[in-house]
């Protein structure tokens, strides 16, 4: 969230946002205008063709209704139909004359109406009388008779006699429109090729690729698709408006259902051909839109190159500088004169600040070194006074053998003290020195002090400031150990993993009564300061040295162990690099 706010407050964001607020509404207006114009043209073209299609469909339905009237009159009022419906064997001559008169009546009607054929079929006599308006070839007549007979034998008994129906030819590629009227055991019907029904619509200008075709009630084509099978066209149309169909909606489809037949007439036009009818102003609008976008992109590029990129380089340098990379410099680049001066001044300023920071840092280090030397020197007289007091007490008891062992331990102790002028020693040496010190105190309190000093092999290799463990042990001896009851001191050092860090943990425990609440409060608030008299110098000394050497990576914790055999606990935690 903070990063998002910073980006929104940046100069880059504000500049781009201002430009977009000006240009985006203009672009939206141009796009809306263009889309609206396209929709208007589509609506106008589709409505025009829809009206023409409706007009032709009405004319076609009227023509078919006239045919229906002829079929009904022929079946209901023509007396020859009754003779044709009777068995031929009853009166061969009358049957033949009736058949001729019916054929002549159908032939006469074909001369005044656009229909391919009329036919009459006697179920009893299994005879078909056919009158055609085309084709005198025997093969054509034979094919037509076969199609009609197949239709009658297949669907005539179950067809809907109230509507014109669709019949698919034997090859599956030819489709016909027919209507049957049944009277007794005779079918009277009309027949027309679906392609013939569409011939008047071929005169309509639908463009180079526009087509007109028939579909059934399942919206499947029943005329030639003119190679549209691969265009992924769905012939389902909207009765009230146009429909976009095909791959990428690249075709416009309108349709009109027949009121007297089980078929539809649909018109399919390429959408791109209609778009060529866009007025010049719409094309100019599109060109302006493209030009505005190109100018905007060029403007963004120029602003990026001339203005924003130099600022970005300057910001990157500042971020690296804030992260502590004082060697960061802005490389010379081909840029504006003003930015060149800014970059040069920035580099010069960073060099001067870096040199000044180095000088101040070196002064601080020198002061810290002097303070560390002073703190280390404070340790020696502090313990020296305690050790003389121990030897004095042993000499008073005239235990010279113990005095000799004490003296040997003190020699080892002071040898470590006087050679520990460095800032760090290995924890192994520090714990060995602490063990030597505890042995000295054990000689002083032979029946009152038990100690255990141990550390893991990994922890023993870590370097720590000298005398930090021994100082805390010394305070434990001073305030806890006496001859009245035995005291156990346990020193343990391990390395632990805490929050992806390696932490050296040194724990000092004793079986004494623990810290008082007052002392714990002072230790927790770090109120135990050096008072100049030698008292309380140890803890203050250790804390100060850890602060100088580790800053915030080292901590000392003082607490009492709850529900355990130990009382006071001192714990060092040092985060290792």
MOWO-V216943 format. One record per backbone hydrogen bond with DSSP energy under -1.0 kcal/mol. CO is the residue of the C=O (numbers start at 1). NH is the residue of the N-H. E is the energy in kcal/mol with one decimal. If there is no record, write none. Layout:
co:CO nh:NH e:E
co:CO nh:NH e:E
//
This chain:
co:1 nh:5 e:-2.2
co:2 nh:6 e:-2.2
co:3 nh:7 e:-2.2
co:4 nh:8 e:-2.3
co:5 nh:9 e:-1.4
co:7 nh:10 e:-1.2
co:10 nh:14 e:-2.1
co:11 nh:15 e:-2.5
co:12 nh:16 e:-2.5
co:13 nh:17 e:-2.9
co:14 nh:18 e:-2.2
co:15 nh:19 e:-2.0
co:16 nh:20 e:-2.6
co:17 nh:21 e:-2.3
co:18 nh:22 e:-1.2
co:19 nh:23 e:-2.5
co:20 nh:24 e:-2.8
co:23 nh:27 e:-2.6
co:24 nh:28 e:-3.0
co:25 nh:29 e:-2.5
co:26 nh:30 e:-2.3
co:27 nh:31 e:-2.8
co:28 nh:32 e:-3.0
co:29 nh:33 e:-2.5
co:30 nh:34 e:-2.5
co:31 nh:35 e:-3.1
co:32 nh:36 e:-2.7
co:33 nh:37 e:-2.2
co:34 nh:38 e:-2.5
co:35 nh:39 e:-2.5
co:36 nh:40 e:-2.4
co:37 nh:41 e:-2.6
co:38 nh:42 e:-2.6
co:39 nh:43 e:-2.6
co:40 nh:44 e:-2.8
co:41 nh:45 e:-3.0
co:42 nh:46 e:-2.9
co:43 nh:47 e:-2.5
co:44 nh:48 e:-2.4
co:45 nh:49 e:-2.4
co:46 nh:50 e:-2.5
co:47 nh:51 e:-2.6
co:48 nh:52 e:-2.1
co:49 nh:53 e:-2.8
co:50 nh:54 e:-2.7
co:51 nh:55 e:-2.4
co:52 nh:56 e:-2.4
co:53 nh:57 e:-2.7
co:54 nh:58 e:-2.4
co:55 nh:59 e:-2.1
co:56 nh:60 e:-3.2
co:57 nh:61 e:-2.8
co:58 nh:62 e:-2.3
co:59 nh:63 e:-2.4
co:60 nh:64 e:-2.4
co:61 nh:65 e:-2.4
co:62 nh:66 e:-2.0
co:63 nh:67 e:-1.9
co:64 nh:68 e:-2.5
co:65 nh:69 e:-2.2
co:66 nh:70 e:-2.0
co:67 nh:71 e:-2.6
co:68 nh:72 e:-2.7
co:69 nh:73 e:-2.8
co:70 nh:74 e:-2.7
co:71 nh:75 e:-2.2
co:72 nh:76 e:-2.5
co:73 nh:77 e:-2.3
co:78 nh:81 e:-1.1
co:79 nh:83 e:-1.2
co:80 nh:84 e:-2.6
co:81 nh:85 e:-1.9
co:87 nh:90 e:-1.3
co:91 nh:95 e:-2.3
co:92 nh:96 e:-2.2
co:93 nh:97 e:-2.5
co:94 nh:98 e:-2.5
co:95 nh:99 e:-2.1
co:96 nh:100 e:-1.9
co:97 nh:101 e:-2.4
co:98 nh:102 e:-2.4
co:99 nh:103 e:-2.2
co:100 nh:104 e:-2.4
co:101 nh:105 e:-2.2
co:102 nh:106 e:-2.3
co:103 nh:107 e:-2.5
co:104 nh:108 e:-2.4
co:105 nh:109 e:-1.9
co:106 nh:110 e:-1.8
co:109 nh:112 e:-1.4
co:113 nh:115 e:-1.6
co:116 nh:133 e:-2.5
co:117 nh:191 e:-2.7
co:118 nh:131 e:-3.1
co:119 nh:189 e:-3.0
co:120 nh:129 e:-3.1
co:121 nh:187 e:-2.6
co:122 nh:126 e:-1.4
co:122 nh:127 e:-1.0
co:127 nh:122 e:-2.5
co:129 nh:120 e:-2.2
co:131 nh:118 e:-2.4
co:137 nh:141 e:-2.1
co:138 nh:142 e:-3.0
co:139 nh:143 e:-2.4
co:140 nh:144 e:-2.5
co:141 nh:145 e:-2.7
co:142 nh:146 e:-2.2
co:143 nh:147 e:-2.2
co:144 nh:148 e:-2.4
co:145 nh:149 e:-2.6
co:146 nh:150 e:-2.5
co:147 nh:151 e:-2.4
co:148 nh:152 e:-2.7
co:149 nh:153 e:-2.7
co:150 nh:154 e:-1.4
co:151 nh:155 e:-2.9
co:155 nh:158 e:-1.0
co:155 nh:159 e:-1.1
co:160 nh:163 e:-1.2
co:164 nh:262 e:-2.8
co:165 nh:178 e:-2.4
co:167 nh:176 e:-2.9
co:169 nh:172 e:-1.1
co:174 nh:169 e:-4.0
co:175 nh:194 e:-2.2
co:176 nh:167 e:-2.9
co:177 nh:192 e:-2.2
co:178 nh:165 e:-3.2
co:179 nh:190 e:-1.8
co:181 nh:188 e:-3.2
co:183 nh:186 e:-1.4
co:185 nh:123 e:-3.0
co:186 nh:183 e:-2.9
co:187 nh:121 e:-2.8
co:188 nh:181 e:-2.8
co:189 nh:119 e:-2.6
co:190 nh:179 e:-1.7
co:191 nh:117 e:-2.1
co:192 nh:177 e:-3.2
co:193 nh:197 e:-1.3
co:199 nh:202 e:-1.3
co:200 nh:203 e:-1.1
co:201 nh:204 e:-1.4
co:204 nh:206 e:-1.0
co:211 nh:268 e:-2.8
co:213 nh:266 e:-2.9
co:214 nh:222 e:-3.0
co:215 nh:264 e:-3.0
co:216 nh:219 e:-2.1
co:220 nh:216 e:-2.1
co:225 nh:228 e:-1.2
co:228 nh:231 e:-1.7
co:231 nh:247 e:-1.6
co:243 nh:253 e:-3.2
co:245 nh:251 e:-2.1
co:246 nh:249 e:-2.0
co:247 nh:250 e:-1.0
co:250 nh:271 e:-2.5
co:251 nh:245 e:-2.7
co:252 nh:269 e:-2.5
co:253 nh:243 e:-2.0
co:254 nh:267 e:-2.9
co:256 nh:265 e:-2.6
co:260 nh:164 e:-2.7
co:261 nh:263 e:-1.2
co:263 nh:258 e:-2.2
co:264 nh:215 e:-2.2
co:265 nh:256 e:-2.2
co:266 nh:213 e:-2.3
co:267 nh:254 e:-2.1
co:268 nh:211 e:-2.5
co:269 nh:252 e:-3.4
co:270 nh:274 e:-1.0
co:271 nh:275 e:-1.7
co:274 nh:277 e:-1.9
co:275 nh:278 e:-1.7
co:279 nh:283 e:-1.4
co:280 nh:284 e:-2.5
co:281 nh:285 e:-2.1
co:282 nh:286 e:-2.2
co:283 nh:287 e:-2.4
co:284 nh:288 e:-2.7
co:285 nh:289 e:-2.5
co:286 nh:290 e:-2.4
co:287 nh:291 e:-2.7
co:288 nh:292 e:-2.9
co:289 nh:293 e:-2.2
co:290 nh:294 e:-2.4
co:291 nh:295 e:-2.8
co:292 nh:296 e:-2.6
co:293 nh:297 e:-2.4
co:294 nh:298 e:-2.6
co:295 nh:299 e:-2.8
co:296 nh:300 e:-2.7
co:297 nh:301 e:-2.2
co:298 nh:302 e:-2.5
co:299 nh:303 e:-2.8
co:300 nh:304 e:-2.6
co:301 nh:305 e:-2.5
co:302 nh:306 e:-3.1
co:303 nh:307 e:-2.0
co:303 nh:308 e:-2.7
co:304 nh:309 e:-2.8
co:307 nh:311 e:-1.3
co:308 nh:312 e:-2.6
co:309 nh:313 e:-2.5
co:310 nh:314 e:-2.0
co:311 nh:315 e:-2.5
co:312 nh:316 e:-2.7
co:313 nh:317 e:-2.1
co:314 nh:318 e:-2.0
co:315 nh:319 e:-2.6
co:316 nh:320 e:-2.4
co:317 nh:321 e:-2.1
co:318 nh:322 e:-2.6
co:319 nh:323 e:-1.8
co:320 nh:325 e:-2.7
co:321 nh:324 e:-1.3
co:324 nh:326 e:-1.5
co:325 nh:328 e:-1.2
co:333 nh:335 e:-1.1
co:336 nh:340 e:-2.2
co:337 nh:341 e:-2.2
co:338 nh:342 e:-2.2
co:339 nh:343 e:-2.8
co:340 nh:344 e:-2.3
co:341 nh:345 e:-2.6
co:342 nh:346 e:-2.5
co:343 nh:347 e:-2.5
co:344 nh:348 e:-2.2
co:345 nh:349 e:-2.6
co:346 nh:350 e:-2.5
co:347 nh:351 e:-2.1
co:348 nh:352 e:-2.1
co:349 nh:353 e:-2.6
co:350 nh:354 e:-2.7
co:351 nh:355 e:-2.3
co:352 nh:356 e:-2.3
co:353 nh:357 e:-2.7
co:354 nh:358 e:-2.5
co:355 nh:359 e:-2.2
co:356 nh:360 e:-2.4
co:357 nh:361 e:-2.7
co:358 nh:362 e:-2.6
co:359 nh:363 e:-2.1
co:360 nh:364 e:-2.3
co:361 nh:365 e:-2.5
co:362 nh:366 e:-2.4
co:363 nh:367 e:-2.1
co:364 nh:368 e:-2.5
co:365 nh:369 e:-2.8
co:366 nh:370 e:-2.2
co:367 nh:371 e:-2.3
co:368 nh:372 e:-2.7
co:369 nh:373 e:-2.4
co:370 nh:374 e:-2.0
co:371 nh:375 e:-2.4
co:372 nh:376 e:-2.7
co:373 nh:377 e:-2.0
co:374 nh:378 e:-1.2
co:378 nh:382 e:-1.2
co:379 nh:383 e:-2.2
co:380 nh:384 e:-2.4
co:381 nh:385 e:-1.9
co:382 nh:386 e:-1.0
co:383 nh:387 e:-2.9
co:384 nh:388 e:-2.1
co:385 nh:389 e:-1.5
co:386 nh:390 e:-1.7
co:387 nh:391 e:-2.4
co:388 nh:392 e:-2.3
co:389 nh:393 e:-2.0
co:390 nh:394 e:-2.2
co:391 nh:395 e:-2.8
co:392 nh:396 e:-2.1
co:393 nh:397 e:-1.3
co:394 nh:399 e:-1.4
co:395 nh:398 e:-1.2
co:398 nh:400 e:-1.2
co:399 nh:403 e:-1.9
co:400 nh:404 e:-2.4
co:401 nh:405 e:-2.0
co:402 nh:406 e:-2.7
co:403 nh:407 e:-2.9
co:404 nh:408 e:-2.4
co:405 nh:409 e:-2.4
co:406 nh:410 e:-2.6
co:407 nh:411 e:-2.4
co:408 nh:412 e:-2.1
co:409 nh:413 e:-2.4
co:410 nh:414 e:-3.2
co:411 nh:415 e:-2.1
co:412 nh:416 e:-1.9
co:413 nh:417 e:-2.2
co:414 nh:418 e:-2.8
co:415 nh:419 e:-1.2
co:419 nh:421 e:-1.3
co:425 nh:464 e:-3.2
co:426 nh:430 e:-2.2
co:427 nh:431 e:-2.8
co:428 nh:432 e:-2.1
co:429 nh:433 e:-2.6
co:430 nh:434 e:-2.1
co:431 nh:435 e:-2.5
co:432 nh:436 e:-2.1
co:433 nh:437 e:-2.3
co:434 nh:438 e:-2.6
co:435 nh:439 e:-2.1
co:436 nh:440 e:-1.8
co:437 nh:441 e:-2.1
co:438 nh:442 e:-2.4
co:439 nh:443 e:-2.0
co:440 nh:444 e:-1.2
co:441 nh:445 e:-2.6
co:445 nh:448 e:-1.1
co:448 nh:487 e:-2.6
co:450 nh:489 e:-2.9
co:452 nh:491 e:-3.5
co:454 nh:493 e:-1.3
co:456 nh:460 e:-2.1
co:459 nh:462 e:-1.6
co:460 nh:428 e:-1.5
co:462 nh:427 e:-2.8
co:464 nh:425 e:-3.0
co:465 nh:468 e:-1.0
co:467 nh:471 e:-1.7
co:468 nh:472 e:-1.2
co:469 nh:473 e:-2.3
co:470 nh:474 e:-2.4
co:471 nh:475 e:-1.7
co:472 nh:476 e:-1.8
co:473 nh:477 e:-2.4
co:474 nh:478 e:-2.2
co:475 nh:479 e:-2.2
co:476 nh:480 e:-2.0
co:487 nh:450 e:-2.6
co:488 nh:511 e:-1.3
co:489 nh:452 e:-2.3
co:490 nh:509 e:-2.6
co:491 nh:454 e:-2.3
co:492 nh:507 e:-3.0
co:493 nh:456 e:-2.3
co:494 nh:505 e:-3.1
co:496 nh:503 e:-3.3
co:498 nh:501 e:-1.3
co:501 nh:498 e:-2.6
co:502 nh:576 e:-2.9
co:503 nh:496 e:-3.0
co:504 nh:574 e:-2.1
co:505 nh:494 e:-2.4
co:506 nh:572 e:-3.1
co:507 nh:492 e:-2.3
co:508 nh:570 e:-2.7
co:509 nh:490 e:-2.6
co:510 nh:567 e:-3.7
co:516 nh:520 e:-2.7
co:517 nh:521 e:-2.0
co:518 nh:522 e:-2.0
co:519 nh:523 e:-3.0
co:520 nh:524 e:-2.7
co:521 nh:525 e:-1.7
co:522 nh:527 e:-2.9
co:527 nh:529 e:-1.4
co:536 nh:540 e:-1.2
co:537 nh:541 e:-2.5
co:538 nh:542 e:-2.5
co:539 nh:543 e:-2.6
co:540 nh:544 e:-2.3
co:541 nh:545 e:-2.3
co:542 nh:546 e:-2.5
co:543 nh:547 e:-2.1
co:544 nh:548 e:-2.1
co:545 nh:549 e:-2.4
co:546 nh:550 e:-2.8
co:547 nh:551 e:-1.3
co:550 nh:553 e:-2.0
co:553 nh:575 e:-3.1
co:555 nh:573 e:-2.3
co:557 nh:571 e:-2.6
co:559 nh:569 e:-2.7
co:567 nh:561 e:-2.9
co:568 nh:510 e:-1.5
co:569 nh:559 e:-2.1
co:570 nh:508 e:-3.0
co:571 nh:557 e:-2.6
co:572 nh:506 e:-1.9
co:573 nh:555 e:-2.1
co:574 nh:504 e:-2.8
//
